[in-house]
């Protein structure tokens, strides 16, 4: 084989990154693989659109069939995003006997197991390193380097947009809307940032991690999630005074035959490794029974970081083609006995706005105690105002018990509102 010919589906942000890396590192890649990797076709919506990279006009096409039925094309690289038609294109490519590389979190979260099994049946390779951590090689770590471990915990900051926004709010005392606008100006947030700021993007990625790390497939829409749109400057200030910073965490923790799986804005102790992860950076904190604690850190999104992961997958598939060894995708056996526990138990931060008069804390404590909610610490801010903030941090408790208690507490005349409920990550994950 004189060269390995590939096709790109999509030439957006990540597609351009892949193009730049493949051309900029052409000699290094040829040396590593043994032959050149050549982009033969690129699927785009508009072949006449002006682009910031020099793509030969003759390789552009608007028809997927031009790629699917080209016998010279060995690897199809899907970088379109979204479920449809990306899923159909990936499935057709595998059925046609072509290898596939993708960074599509929505497709892999929704259809990953099915597509992996189909690829193994057809003796082709499916790789998707760029779908979770951008440039962080988390999939390879879990499936190869940590394959001998029983994974106990995967906790991470896996959305760069929300981490950038929260960093600006913390560092410069910005409100949410100002920080979001800045993120959009810098290209860290989309014009419609809903998927990021509402936690959907992180839920897609957590669904993939749950399958890779624990062998369970949980539809992303079934993962409890909450975004960051309700985080105020007040919450960030109170968290800092208590020794915490606020991060949007994706959590998968196995214990007692259960798997807690959720995405929530969370108070993280400033001594925790994840507390130092700022701006658009991502990080994953992993615990395995053999490795102990491990943290992987890097840029979780962007043209070149995600492009790096995609090109790494292309090179991996290319090397397999050159050696003739088609390693089937190794994933952990599905654990039928592992109960998906959703949010499970946790410690919580609760901010109440209450009338400043004697006996208020006692009334609230009594109701919490009636529902089995134990208070770890209490801070009351403000003096002289009629209404003051009362901040509680609970010991571990089921969320539904806390919610029932707070529903009763809301009815007190001395309670103006339950202003905020946030998860609290313990000092040791």
C-alpha positions in Angstrom: 0.0 0.0 0.0 1.6 3.3 -1.2 -0.7 5.6 0.8 -3.8 5.5 3.1 -6.6 7.6 1.7 -9.2 9.1 4.0 -12.3 11.3 3.7 -13.4 14.0 6.1 -17.1 14.5 6.7 -17.3 18.2 7.7 -14.8 21.0 7.6 -15.9 23.0 10.6 -13.7 23.9 13.6 -12.4 20.4 14.3 -12.3 19.5 10.6 -10.0 22.4 9.9 -7.8 21.4 12.9 -7.5 17.9 11.5 -6.6 19.3 8.1 -3.9 21.6 9.5 -2.3 18.8 11.6 -2.3 16.2 8.8 -0.6 18.7 6.4 1.6 20.4 9.0 3.0 17.1 10.4 2.9 15.2 7.1 6.5 14.0 7.2 6.3 12.9 10.9 3.0 11.1 10.3 4.4 9.3 7.2 7.4 8.2 9.2 5.2 6.9 12.1 2.7 5.1 9.9 5.1 4.0 7.1 3.1 5.6 4.2 1.5 9.0 3.6 -2.0 9.7 4.8 -3.9 11.5 2.0 -7.2 13.3 2.2 -9.0 12.3 -1.0 -12.5 13.7 -0.3 -14.1 16.2 2.0 -17.9 16.3 2.5 -19.2 19.9 2.9 -22.6 21.7 2.6 -21.3 24.3 0.2 -18.3 23.7 -2.1 -18.1 27.4 -3.0 -17.8 28.7 0.6 -14.6 30.7 1.4 -12.4 29.0 4.0 -9.3 29.9 6.0 -7.5 26.8 4.7 -6.5 26.1 1.1 -8.5 23.0 0.1 -8.3 21.9 -3.5 -11.7 22.4 -5.1 -11.7 19.0 -6.8 -11.7 17.0 -3.5 -14.9 18.8 -2.2 -18.2 17.1 -2.5 -21.8 17.6 -1.2 -22.7 13.9 -1.7 -21.9 11.2 0.9 -22.2 8.5 -1.8 -19.1 10.0 -3.6 -17.2 8.9 -0.5 -19.0 5.7 0.5 -18.6 4.1 -2.9 -15.0 5.2 -3.5 -13.0 2.0 -3.1 -9.8 3.9 -2.6 -11.0 5.5 0.6 -10.0 3.4 3.6 -11.0 5.6 6.6 -14.0 7.9 7.0 -13.5 10.7 9.5 -16.9 12.0 10.8 -16.6 15.5 12.1 -20.1 16.9 11.4 -21.5 16.8 14.9 -25.1 16.1 15.9 -27.0 12.8 15.7 -28.3 12.9 12.2 -27.2 12.3 9.5 -23.9 11.6 11.3 -25.2 8.3 12.8 -26.5 7.0 9.5 -23.2 7.9 7.7 -21.1 6.2 10.3 -23.3 3.1 10.2 -23.3 2.9 6.4 -19.5 3.3 6.4 -19.0 0.4 8.8 -21.4 -1.8 6.8 -19.4 -0.9 3.7 -16.3 -2.2 5.4 -14.6 1.2 6.0 -12.8 2.2 9.2 -14.4 5.1 11.0 -12.9 7.8 13.3 -15.3 10.3 14.9 -15.3 13.0 17.6 -19.1 12.9 17.8 -20.2 12.6 21.5 -23.9 12.6 20.7 -23.6 9.6 18.3 -21.2 7.6 20.6 -23.3 8.3 23.7 -26.5 7.2 22.0 -25.3 4.4 19.7 -21.7 3.6 20.8 -22.3 0.0 21.9 -24.3 -0.9 18.8 -21.6 0.7 16.5 -18.7 -1.0 18.3 -20.4 -4.4 18.0 -21.1 -3.8 14.3 -17.5 -2.7 13.6 -16.2 -5.8 15.4 -18.5 -8.0 13.3 -17.4 -6.3 10.1 -13.7 -6.5 11.1 -13.2 -2.8 10.9 -12.1 -0.3 13.5 -14.1 2.5 15.1 -12.2 5.1 17.2 -13.7 8.0 19.1 -11.0 9.5 21.4 -12.0 13.1 20.6 -15.6 12.6 21.7 -15.0 13.1 25.5 -11.9 15.1 26.5 -10.8 16.9 23.4 -7.0 16.5 23.5 -7.0 14.5 26.7 -6.5 10.8 25.9 -9.0 9.5 28.4 -10.5 6.7 26.2 -7.1 5.2 25.5 -6.2 5.4 29.1 -9.3 3.6 30.3 -9.3 0.9 27.6 -5.5 0.3 27.5 -3.3 1.7 30.2 -5.8 1.2 33.0 -7.4 -2.0 31.6 -6.2 -4.0 34.5 -7.9 -1.8 37.0 -11.3 -2.0 38.6 -12.4 1.6 38.1 -14.0 3.1 41.2 -14.4 6.8 40.4 -14.3 9.0 37.4 -15.0 12.7 38.3 -14.3 15.4 35.9 -14.6 18.9 34.4 -15.4 17.9 30.9 -16.9 21.0 29.4 -14.5 23.8 28.7 -17.2 26.5 28.0 -18.7 26.2 31.5 -15.3 26.0 33.2 -14.2 29.2 31.4 -17.4 31.0 32.4 -17.1 29.9 36.1 -13.5 30.9 36.1 -14.3 34.4 34.9 -17.1 34.7 37.5 -14.7 33.6 40.3 -11.6 35.5 39.2 -13.2 38.8 38.2 -16.5 38.8 40.0 -18.5 38.8 36.8 -22.1 37.9 36.5 -23.1 34.9 34.4 -24.3 36.8 31.4 -21.1 39.0 31.2 -18.9 35.9 31.5 -21.0 34.0 28.8 -20.7 37.0 26.4 -16.9 37.0 26.9 -16.7 33.2 26.3 -18.7 33.7 23.0 -16.3 36.6 21.9 -13.3 34.4 22.5 -14.9 31.4 20.7 -15.2 29.2 23.8 -19.0 29.3 23.6 -21.4 28.8 20.7 -23.9 31.5 19.6 -26.5 29.1 21.2 -24.7 27.9 24.3 -27.7 25.9 25.7 -26.1 22.4 25.4 -23.0 23.6 27.3 -24.5 25.8 30.0 -27.4 23.4 30.7 -25.1 20.4 31.2 -26.2 18.4 28.2 -22.8 18.3 26.6 -21.3 17.0 29.8 -24.1 14.4 30.1 -23.2 13.0 26.7 -19.6 12.7 27.6 -20.4 11.1 31.0 -22.6 8.6 29.2 -19.6 7.5 27.1 -17.3 7.4 30.2 -19.8 5.2 32.1 -19.7 2.7 29.2 -16.0 2.7 28.8 -15.1 2.7 32.5 -17.9 0.6 34.0 -19.5 -1.3 31.1 -22.9 0.2 31.5 -24.8 2.1 28.8 -26.9 4.9 30.2 -28.8 7.1 27.7 -27.6 10.7 28.2 -31.1 11.9 28.7 -31.5 9.6 31.7 -28.5 11.1 33.6 -29.6 13.7 36.2 -28.1 17.0 35.3 -28.2 20.7 36.1 -26.4 23.5 34.4 -24.7 26.7 35.6 -27.3 29.3 34.6 -28.5 29.8 38.2 -25.0 30.3 39.7 -24.7 33.8 41.0 -21.8 35.9 42.2 -23.1 35.5 45.7 -22.8 31.7 45.5 -19.2 32.0 44.3 -18.3 34.4 47.1 -19.9 32.3 49.8 -18.2 29.2 48.5 -14.8 30.9 48.6 -15.4 32.1 52.2 -16.1 28.4 53.1 -13.0 27.2 51.3 -14.5 26.0 48.1 -14.7 26.9 44.4 -17.6 26.0 42.1 -17.1 23.7 39.1 -19.5 21.9 36.8 -18.6 18.2 37.6 -19.5 15.1 35.8 -19.5 12.3 38.4 -19.4 8.5 38.1 -18.8 6.7 41.4 -19.2 3.0 42.1 -20.0 1.8 45.6 -22.0 -1.1 47.1 -23.2 -2.4 43.8 -24.5 1.0 42.7 -23.2 3.6 40.2 -23.9 7.3 41.0 -24.0 9.1 37.7 -24.8 12.8 37.5 -23.8 16.3 36.2 -24.1 19.2 38.7 -22.5 22.5 39.6 -20.5 21.5 42.7 -18.6 23.1 45.6 -15.0 21.7 45.3 -12.6 22.1 48.2 -9.8 24.4 47.2 -7.4 21.6 48.3 -8.8 19.2 45.7 -6.8 18.8 42.4 -9.8 19.7 40.3 -10.2 23.1 42.1 -7.0 24.4 40.2 -8.4 23.5 36.8 -9.4 26.9 35.2 -10.4 28.6 32.0 -11.1 26.3 29.0 -9.1 23.4 30.5 -10.7 20.1 31.3 -9.5 17.4 33.8 -10.5 13.9 34.8 -9.8 12.5 38.3 -9.8 8.7 38.3 -9.5 6.2 41.0 -8.6 2.6 40.3 -8.0 -0.3 42.7 -4.5 -0.8 41.4 -3.4 2.7 40.2 -4.9 4.6 43.1 -5.6 8.3 42.3 -4.8 9.7 38.8 -5.6 13.0 37.2 -5.5 13.8 33.5 -5.4 17.5 32.5 -5.5 19.4 29.2 -7.5 21.4 26.7 -10.9 19.7 26.4 -12.1 21.4 23.2 -10.9 23.5 20.3 -9.8 23.0 16.8 -6.2 21.7 17.4 -6.7 19.8 20.8 -9.6 17.8 19.5 -7.9 17.6 16.1 -4.9 16.1 17.8 -7.1 13.3 19.3 -8.7 12.7 15.9 -5.4 12.5 14.0 -4.1 10.2 16.8 -7.0 7.8 16.0 -6.4 8.1 12.3 -2.8 7.1 12.8 -3.8 4.2 15.1 -6.1 2.8 12.5 -3.5 3.4 9.7 -0.9 1.5 11.7 -3.3 -1.4 12.2 -4.0 -1.4 8.4 -0.3 -1.5 7.7 0.4 -4.3 10.1 -2.7 -6.3 9.1 -3.7 -6.6 12.8 -7.2 -5.5 13.3 -7.6 -5.2 17.1 -11.3 -5.3 18.0 -12.5 -2.5 20.3 -12.0 -3.7 23.8 -14.6 -2.5 26.3 -15.5 -3.7 29.7 -18.2 -6.4 30.0 -21.6 -4.9 30.7 -22.4 -5.1 34.3 -26.0 -6.2 34.6 -25.7 -6.2 38.4 -24.7 -2.6 38.7 -27.6 -0.4 39.8 -27.7 3.0 38.2 -28.3 5.3 41.2 -28.5 8.7 39.5 -27.7 11.5 41.9 -27.4 9.1 44.9 -26.4 10.4 48.2 -24.2 13.5 48.7 -23.3 16.5 50.8 -25.1 19.6 49.9 -24.7 23.4 50.2 -28.0 25.1 50.9 -28.5 28.9 51.0 -31.7 30.2 52.6 -32.8 33.8 52.9 -34.4 34.1 56.3 -35.7 36.8 58.7 -33.0 37.7 61.2 -34.7 36.8 64.5 -34.0 34.4 67.3 -35.1 30.7 67.0 -35.0 30.6 63.2 -32.0 28.2 63.0 -33.6 26.0 65.6 -36.9 25.6 63.7 -35.0 24.8 60.5 -32.7 22.3 62.2 -35.7 20.5 63.7 -37.3 20.0 60.3 -34.1 18.9 58.7 -33.6 16.4 61.5 -37.1 15.0 61.1 -36.2 14.0 57.5 -32.8 12.6 58.5 -30.8 15.6 57.3 -27.7 16.2 59.5 -26.0 19.6 59.4 -22.2 19.7 59.1 -21.7 23.4 59.3 -23.7 26.7 59.4 -22.8 30.2 58.5 -25.1 33.2 58.9 -24.1 36.3 57.0 -25.2 39.9 57.6 -26.2 41.8 60.6 -28.9 44.5 61.0 -30.8 43.7 57.9 -34.3 42.2 58.1 -33.5 39.3 55.8 -30.1 37.6 55.9 -28.5 34.6 54.2 -28.3 31.4 56.1 -25.8 28.9 54.6 -25.9 25.2 55.6 -23.6 22.4 54.5 -25.1 18.9 55.2 -23.6 15.6 55.8 -24.3 12.8 53.3 -28.0 12.5 52.5 -30.4 11.4 49.7 -31.4 14.4 47.6 -35.1 13.5 47.9 -35.0 13.7 51.7 -33.4 17.1 51.5 -36.0 18.3 49.0 -38.9 17.1 51.2 -37.4 18.9 54.2 -36.9 22.1 52.2 -40.5 22.0 50.9 -41.7 22.1 54.5 -39.1 24.8 55.5 -40.3 27.0 52.6 -43.7 27.3 54.3 -42.2 29.1 57.4 -43.1 32.8 57.5 -39.5 33.5 58.5 -38.1 31.9 55.3 -38.2 34.2 52.3 -36.8 31.7 49.9 -34.6 28.6 49.3 -32.1 30.5 47.2 -29.7 27.8 46.2 -28.9 24.0 46.5 -25.6 22.8 45.3 -23.6 19.5 45.5 -20.5 19.4 47.7 -17.5 17.3 46.7 -15.7 15.8 49.6 -11.9 16.5 50.1 -11.2 13.0 48.8 -13.1 11.8 45.8 
